[in-house]
């Protein structure tokens, strides 16, 4: 059942005030996230992703640079790297945070939400699709680049196939948003809110979330969506809400992209 207790009576709000932390709405979890924990999970996840890409390249292509380069743009490589890297985010977060602290994922932030809240989050995810598209297109125009999906080469390196569609929707549309919300809203934003008010914490977490995507048009679009994701997390106090927004946006954007290839 959803936790409908008033914010001021919620354990997270009480623990936050008792700890004398800077202003926090009391809606998001009040456990004392440490900076080293944020760096450890984020660093381990990035390092593991790089290792997965290197090992996968060697296993698939051997030590032949030309063959490895060809396989690096294949759907098998893309699905393997994205799938294992995403799984790595869950594993590191579970080991470093959940197991070490002996806490539950609900304590971490995955509190139950109302059906109407989930529905509203899905609608917001739908609205985020054109916002991201317009933001990315604007940046491409400013940079004088062609108007095309900057992630297309990685997400669908071999063009349309049902294997890549199903794989990317499951991994990139569902698993990745869940993992990224754990890292960027649950850990990073949660740590920033221990010291900063909502606006600066939202801006910085969204900026880092954008930068991690690596491609300039995608960085700008992810930054804009990152603002909304932090807002809905703060507003509802549950990581399920930004996860639903994020997953809906990713799934719909991928569906549109793959439909254009068919």
N, C-alpha and C positions, 0 to 999 in steps of 0.2 A: 504494500500500500504506500502511496506517496506520503512523504513527511510534510504534513500541513501545519506543523507547529509554527508560531510566530517567529520571525527571525531573531528577535531579542531573546527568545527562550531556547533557541537551537544550540546544541552542545558546541558547534563550531563557533558561534558568536560568543558564547560564554568563555570558551578556552582562549579565544582571540583577545578578549578584554582582560582576562586574568593575566595573560602573558604580556600585557602592555604593548601590544603591537600597534603600528600605525594604522590609520583608518582602514577598516575592512567592512564590507556590507554585512558580513556574517553569513551570507548565502553560500559562498564557496568554502571548501574544507579549511579548517583552521589549524591543521597539523603543521609543525614547524619544518617546512621544506628547507633543506640546506643547499647552499650554492654548489658544493662539491657533488651533491646528488644529481643536480641538474646537469652539470658538466660530465659526470660519469656516465649517465644514461645516454646523453646526446653524443658524447665522444665515442662511447662503445658502439652505439648504433651506426654512426658514420664510418668508424673504423671497420666494423664488421661488414658493412655494405661494400667498402672498397676491397676488402679481402675476398668476399664472395665473387665480386666481378673479376678479380685477378685469377682466382682458382677456377672459376667457370670458364674463363677464356683459355686457360692452359689445358683444362680437361677436354674442352670441345675442339680446340685448335692446335693443341700441342705447343711446340715452341716455334712453329712456323708463323712469322709475323703477318704474312699475307693472308694465310688461312684464318688466323685469329682475328684479323681486321674484318674479314668477310663474315665470320660467325658472330662478331660483336654487333652486327646489324640484323641479326635473325630474330624471329619471334621466340624461338626456344631460349636464346640468351636473355632476351628481355623479360620473359615470364619467370625464368629461373632466378635472375638477379633481383627483380622486384619482389618476387614471392619470398625468397630467403631473407632479403634485407628487411622486409616488413615483419616477418616472423621474429627476426633478431631484435627489433624494437620491443616487442612484447616480452621476449625472454629477458632482456637486460632490465627492463622496467620491473618485471616481476621479481627478479633476483635482488636487484639493488634497493628497491623500495618496498615491495609487498612482503617478500620473505624476510628481509633483514629487519624490517620494522614490525613484523608479525601483525600486519593489518590486512583488512579485506579491500577488495576493489571498490566496494561501496564506501568505505571510509576514505578511500583515495579521491572519490568524486563521482562515481557512477551510481548516483542515487536514483531511485525510481521517479518517473515523471508521469503526469497525467496524459491520457490519450490525446486530448486537445492540444497539449503542449507539443507533443510529438508531431501532430498534424501541422501545427503552425510552423514548426521547425522545417518540415518537408516543403511547405510552401515557400519559406524563406530561401531554402536551397534552390528551388526552381527560379526564384527571382535573381539569385546570385549568378545564374548561368549567363544571361545577357549582360549583366554588370561586368563580369570577368571578360566576356568577349569584347565589349566596347572598350574596356580599359586596355586590354592587350592590343586591340586594333589601333587605338590612339597612339600608343607607344611605338608601334611598328611604323605608323605614318610619320611620326616625329623623327624616327631614326632612318627613315627612307627605305625600310625593308618591305618585301612583298607581304601582302595580307594573307597569311596562311597559318595553320596551327604549328607553333614552334616545337611542340612535343610529338608531332606526328611521326617523325622518323624513329623515335624510341618506342612509342606506344603501338605503332603498326608498321614495323620495318619492312614486312613483306606484303603490305597492302591488306586487303580484306580477307579474312578467313574466320570461320566460326570458332576455331581454336583460340585465336588471339582475342576475339570478342568476349567469349565466355571467361577466359583467363584474366583479361584485363578488368572486366567488370567485377569479378570476384576479388581480385587482388587490389587493383587500383581504385575500384569503386567502393568496396566495402572494407577490406582489411586495412588498407593504407590510411583512410580517414580515421579509423579507430585508433591506430597506432600513433598517428600524428597528433590527435587530440590529447592522448596521454602525455606526449612529450611537450607540445607547445602550449596547450591550455592547462592541463593538469599540473605539469611540473614547472615549466618556464613562467607562465603567467601567474601560477599560484605562488611561486617564489617572489616574483616582482611585487605582488600585492601585499606581501609582508612588510614592504618598505615604502611603496609608492601608492598614490591614489589611482583611481580607475583610469583616467585619461593617459598619463605617462606610461603606466603598465601596459595598457592596451596598445599604444603606439609602438613601444619597443618590442613587445612580443610579436606584433604583426609584422614589423620590419624584419625581425630575425626569421620568422616563418616565411616571408617572401624571399629573403636572400638564399635560404636553403634550397630553393627551387632552381637557382642557377642561371636561368635564361631570362634576359632583361624584360621582355614583355610579360613573361609568366611571373617574374618577381613583383612587378607592379600590380598585376591582377590578384596575385595571392596576398599581397599586402592589404588590398581593399577588402577582400573576403576575410582576412585575418582579423580585421577590426570588428566585423560583424560576429565572428565566432567567439571572440573574447567577450563581446557585449552580451550575447545570449547565455554564455556560461555564467557571467556575473549576475545576470538577471534571474536565471532559474536555479543556479547553484548545483546543477547536475551536468556532468560531462556527456550524458546521453544527448542533450539538446544540441550542442555544437557538432557532435558526431553525426546526428541525423541531417543537419544542415549540410555538412561537409560531404557526407556520402551521397545525398541526393544530388548535390551540385556535380560531383564527380561522375556519377552514373549517367545523368542526363547529358552532360557535356560529351562523355565518351560515346553515348548512343548516337548523338548528332554527328560526331566525327566519323564513326564507323558507317553510319548510313550514307554519308557523303562519298565513301569509298566504294560502296557496293555497286 
